[in-house]
Amino acid sequence: MRLATFNIETLDSPRKGTASLEERGEILRPQLARLDADVLCLQEVNSQRIKGTKTRTLSALQTLIKGTQYENYQITASRGGEGHSLADVHNLVILSKFPICSVLELRHTIVPPMQYLSLTAAPLEISPQPIHFERPILIAELALPDDRTMTVVNLHLRAPLASTIAGQKESAFVWKKTAAWAEGFFLSSMKRNAQALELRLAIDNMLDTDARRLLAVCGDFNAEDHETPIKLLQAGEDDTGNGHLSARSLVIADRALPQDRRFSVVHHGRAQMLDHILISRHLAAFLKGIEVHNEILPDEAASAGMSHNAPGSYHAPVVAEFSIYA
C-alpha cells in the first residue's frame, strides 16, 4: 500500500494571466502518476463556485484527475468554509482507493480559540480577541481489505508568515513597524503550535480507544522535525522522559531518507523538509520505504520573482510504502 502527501500549491481554475489548469495538468499529472498512491493527501485545493449559486465544488481537482488512476477513488474534503461548505481556497483533500468509513474534522474541537490582546494594533485594542485556526485538520477512517481500519490525518499547519496586525501593514507584505511584524510572527507561531497540540490530544484519545491503531499523519507541517509542532506530535520518550509512553509516540517516517535527499522545499537556497509522514508504532512495523520526489524542485523564493506562470508546485510530494498485506 502506498500513502502519499502533496501540497499541490493553490490548485484552481485561474484567471487570465496565470498558468491555466491545462498547463498545470501537464506538469502535475505525471507527478501524481509517479506517486502511484492508494491513498493521496492533498493540500491547497481550491474550490470553484457553480455560476449563479453559492455552491462550491472541486471541479478543478476533478479535471486534474480525469483519466488518471485517481478518477474513481473515493474523495473527502475539509469543510472550512461558511456554513461548513468547501472553503474558497486551501481545502484539504483525501483520495482513497479504499472505502472511507468516517470523516472527522478538528478545528477548535479540543483546544478553544486563544484570547489575545494585541500590543501593537492601531488603534490599540481594549479587550482580548479570539485567535482562530485558518484551516481544520481532516481525519478519515479507511476500511482495508482484511477487515482492519486505518486512520489517515491530512493537515496544513500555519505557515511561518506573520499574521496580520490591525493598522500595521502598508500592503500585503510590507509592514509599518518591526514591533508589529514581530507580534504577527509570534501569533502565527502560536497558531501552528496550538493546532499541533490539538491533534496530539486527539491522537491520545484515539490510542485510548485502540492502542494498536494503524495511524498516519500526513501533510504540510510548515516545520522541520526539530521544531515545536513536530515534537508535539511525535511525543518522543526523550521529551516525555517516560519509557512507558513510547507506544504513544509517532515515528517520523521521512527520517529513513538519506540526509542529502531529505528535503521537500528549497527556500533561498536552503533545503528544508516541511512535508512529512508520521506514523504510529504499529503502522511502522509495515513500513517498507519512503521517497521524496524533489529532483526538479525549484527554489520557491528565487522562482517567485523570476518564473512567469510556473505551473508546478514548490513542494515535493512524499510517498511511503507499507507491506500491510504481505
C-alpha positions in Angstrom: 0.0 0.0 0.0 1.3 3.4 -0.9 0.4 6.6 1.0 1.3 10.0 -0.3 1.1 13.7 0.6 1.5 16.6 -1.8 1.0 20.4 -1.3 -0.2 21.0 -4.8 0.0 24.8 -4.4 -3.3 26.5 -5.0 -5.0 24.2 -7.5 -7.7 26.3 -9.1 -9.3 27.4 -12.4 -7.2 30.6 -12.5 -8.0 33.9 -14.0 -6.4 35.1 -17.3 -2.7 35.9 -16.9 -1.8 32.9 -14.7 -0.9 29.3 -15.6 -4.0 27.6 -16.9 -5.4 24.4 -15.3 -4.5 22.6 -18.6 -0.8 23.8 -18.3 -0.7 22.8 -14.7 -2.1 19.4 -15.5 0.7 18.6 -17.9 3.1 19.0 -15.1 1.1 17.7 -12.1 -0.4 14.5 -13.7 3.0 12.9 -14.2 3.9 13.6 -10.6 0.6 12.1 -9.4 1.2 9.0 -11.7 4.7 8.5 -10.3 3.3 8.5 -6.7 1.1 5.5 -7.7 -0.7 6.2 -4.4 -3.5 4.1 -2.9 -4.2 7.0 -0.5 -3.3 10.5 -1.5 -3.5 13.5 0.8 -3.5 16.9 -1.0 -3.2 20.4 0.4 -4.2 23.7 -1.1 -7.0 22.5 -3.3 -9.3 25.5 -4.1 -13.0 25.1 -4.8 -15.0 26.6 -7.7 -18.4 28.3 -7.4 -21.2 27.0 -9.6 -22.3 30.0 -11.7 -25.4 31.6 -10.3 -25.3 29.8 -7.0 -23.4 29.8 -3.7 -22.5 26.1 -4.1 -18.8 25.3 -4.4 -17.3 22.1 -5.9 -13.9 20.6 -6.6 -14.2 20.9 -10.3 -10.5 21.9 -10.8 -9.4 18.7 -9.0 -11.9 16.6 -10.9 -10.5 18.0 -14.1 -6.9 17.3 -13.0 -7.5 13.6 -12.1 -9.8 12.8 -15.0 -8.3 9.8 -16.9 -5.9 9.0 -14.1 -5.9 6.2 -11.6 -7.4 8.6 -9.0 -10.5 9.4 -11.1 -12.6 6.7 -9.4 -11.1 7.0 -5.9 -13.4 8.0 -3.0 -12.9 11.7 -2.1 -13.4 13.6 1.1 -12.5 17.2 1.7 -12.4 19.6 4.6 -15.3 21.9 5.2 -13.7 25.0 6.5 -15.9 27.4 4.6 -19.0 29.3 5.7 -21.8 27.0 6.8 -19.4 24.0 6.8 -19.1 24.2 3.0 -15.9 23.9 1.0 -13.6 26.9 1.6 -12.8 29.0 -1.5 -9.1 28.4 -1.0 -6.8 25.8 0.5 -9.0 22.9 1.2 -7.6 19.6 2.4 -8.5 16.5 0.3 -8.0 12.8 0.8 -8.4 10.5 -2.2 -8.6 6.8 -1.3 -8.7 3.5 -3.2 -10.2 2.1 -0.1 -13.7 2.8 1.3 -13.9 5.9 3.5 -15.8 4.8 6.6 -16.0 8.0 8.5 -14.6 11.6 8.5 -13.8 13.9 11.3 -12.6 17.5 11.3 -10.6 19.2 14.1 -10.8 22.9 14.4 -11.0 24.2 18.0 -12.7 20.9 18.7 -10.4 20.3 21.7 -8.3 23.4 22.0 -10.5 26.6 22.2 -9.5 29.8 20.4 -6.9 31.6 22.3 -7.8 35.0 23.7 -5.1 37.6 22.9 -4.7 41.3 23.4 -2.5 42.8 20.7 0.3 45.1 21.9 0.9 46.9 18.6 -2.5 47.2 16.9 -3.5 50.6 15.6 -5.7 51.7 17.2 -4.9 49.8 20.3 -7.3 47.0 21.2 -9.2 47.4 24.5 -10.0 43.7 25.1 -8.6 40.4 24.1 -9.7 38.9 20.7 -10.0 35.2 19.8 -7.2 33.8 17.7 -8.7 31.2 15.3 -7.0 28.5 13.2 -7.3 29.2 9.5 -7.9 25.6 8.4 -9.3 22.4 10.0 -7.4 19.1 10.2 -9.1 16.3 8.2 -9.2 12.8 9.6 -10.5 9.8 7.7 -11.0 6.2 8.7 -10.4 3.8 5.8 -11.7 0.2 5.5 -8.8 -2.0 4.5 -9.5 -5.3 2.6 -8.7 -7.5 5.5 -11.4 -6.0 7.8 -8.8 -3.8 9.5 -9.1 0.0 9.5 -6.5 2.7 9.1 -6.7 6.3 10.3 -5.3 8.9 7.9 -4.8 12.5 9.0 -4.3 15.3 6.5 -3.1 18.7 7.8 -1.7 22.0 6.6 -0.4 24.0 9.6 0.0 27.7 9.6 3.0 29.0 7.5 5.7 30.9 9.3 4.5 34.2 7.9 3.4 37.0 10.2 -0.3 37.2 11.0 -2.0 40.5 10.2 -2.0 43.1 13.0 -4.7 45.7 12.6 -3.5 49.0 11.1 0.2 47.9 10.8 0.6 46.9 7.2 1.2 49.2 4.2 0.5 46.3 1.8 0.2 42.5 1.8 3.9 42.0 2.5 5.1 45.4 3.8 4.9 46.3 7.5 4.9 49.7 9.1 6.8 48.7 12.2 9.2 45.9 13.1 7.4 45.5 16.5 4.1 44.8 14.7 5.8 42.3 12.4 7.3 40.5 15.4 4.0 40.3 17.1 2.4 39.0 13.9 5.1 36.4 13.6 4.6 35.4 17.2 0.8 34.9 16.6 1.5 32.6 13.6 3.8 30.5 15.7 1.1 30.2 18.4 -1.5 29.1 15.9 0.8 26.5 14.4 1.8 25.1 17.8 -1.7 25.2 19.2 -3.1 23.3 16.2 -0.4 20.6 16.6 -1.4 20.4 20.3 -5.0 19.9 19.3 -4.0 17.0 17.1 -1.7 15.4 19.7 -4.6 15.5 22.2 -6.9 13.9 19.6 -4.2 11.2 18.9 -4.1 10.3 22.6 -7.8 10.0 22.5 -7.6 7.7 19.5 -5.0 5.5 21.2 -7.1 5.3 24.3 -9.8 3.5 22.2 -7.3 1.4 20.1 -3.7 1.2 21.3 -2.8 -0.8 18.2 -4.3 1.7 15.7 -2.8 2.0 12.2 -2.3 5.8 12.1 -0.6 8.1 9.7 -0.4 11.9 9.9 0.4 13.5 6.5 0.8 16.9 5.1 2.5 20.3 5.1 3.6 20.9 8.7 5.5 24.1 7.8 8.1 22.9 10.3 11.2 20.7 10.3 11.4 17.8 12.7 13.3 19.7 15.4 10.7 22.4 15.6 7.8 22.5 18.2 4.9 21.3 16.0 6.7 18.0 15.1 7.9 17.5 18.6 4.4 17.9 20.0 3.0 15.3 17.5 5.9 12.9 17.9 5.9 13.0 21.7 9.2 11.1 21.9 10.3 9.4 25.1 13.4 11.6 25.1 11.0 14.5 25.7 8.4 12.8 27.9 11.1 11.1 29.9 8.9 8.1 30.3 9.5 4.9 28.5 6.1 3.6 29.4 4.7 6.2 26.9 6.8 5.0 24.0 3.9 3.3 22.3 2.1 6.6 22.0 4.9 8.4 20.2 4.8 8.7 16.5 7.6 7.7 14.1 8.9 10.4 11.7 9.0 8.1 8.6 11.0 10.6 6.5 14.0 10.2 8.8 14.6 7.0 6.8 15.6 9.1 3.8 19.3 9.8 3.2 20.2 13.3 4.5 21.1 14.6 1.1 17.7 13.6 -0.2 15.6 14.7 2.7 14.0 18.0 1.6 10.6 18.9 0.2 11.1 22.7 -0.2 14.0 24.9 -1.2 13.9 28.4 0.2 16.7 31.0 -0.5 19.0 28.1 -1.3 18.2 26.2 1.9 16.8 22.7 1.5 14.1 22.0 4.2 11.9 19.1 5.0 8.5 20.7 5.7 6.2 17.9 4.3 6.1 14.8 6.5 4.5 11.4 7.1 4.3 10.5 10.8 3.1 7.0 11.7 2.1 5.1 14.8 4.4 2.4 16.1 2.1 -0.4 14.9 1.9 1.1 11.4 5.7 1.5 11.4 6.0 -2.3 11.6 4.8 -2.4 8.0 7.0 0.4 6.6 9.0 -0.7 3.5 10.3 2.6 2.3 9.8 6.3 1.7 10.5 8.6 -1.2 10.5 12.3 -1.7 10.3 13.4 -5.4 12.4 16.5 -5.3 14.7 16.1 -8.3 13.4 19.2 -10.1 12.3 21.2 -7.2 12.8 24.9 -7.8 13.8 27.5 -5.1 10.5 28.9 -4.1 11.9 32.3 -3.0 14.0 32.8 -6.2 11.4 31.4 -8.6 8.7 33.7 -7.2 10.4 36.7 -8.7 11.9 35.0 -11.8 9.5 32.4 -13.1 6.4 33.5 -15.0 3.3 31.4 -14.5 5.1 28.4 -13.0 2.7 25.5 -13.4 4.2 23.1 -10.9 4.4 23.2 -7.1 7.2 24.5 -4.9 6.6 21.4 -2.6 7.9 18.0 -3.4 5.4 15.1 -2.9 6.3 12.4 -0.3 5.2 8.8 -0.6 5.6 5.9 1.9 5.1 2.2 1.1 3.7 -0.3 3.5 3.6 -4.1 3.4 0.3 -4.4 5.3 -0.9 -7.3 3.2 2.4 -9.2 2.9 
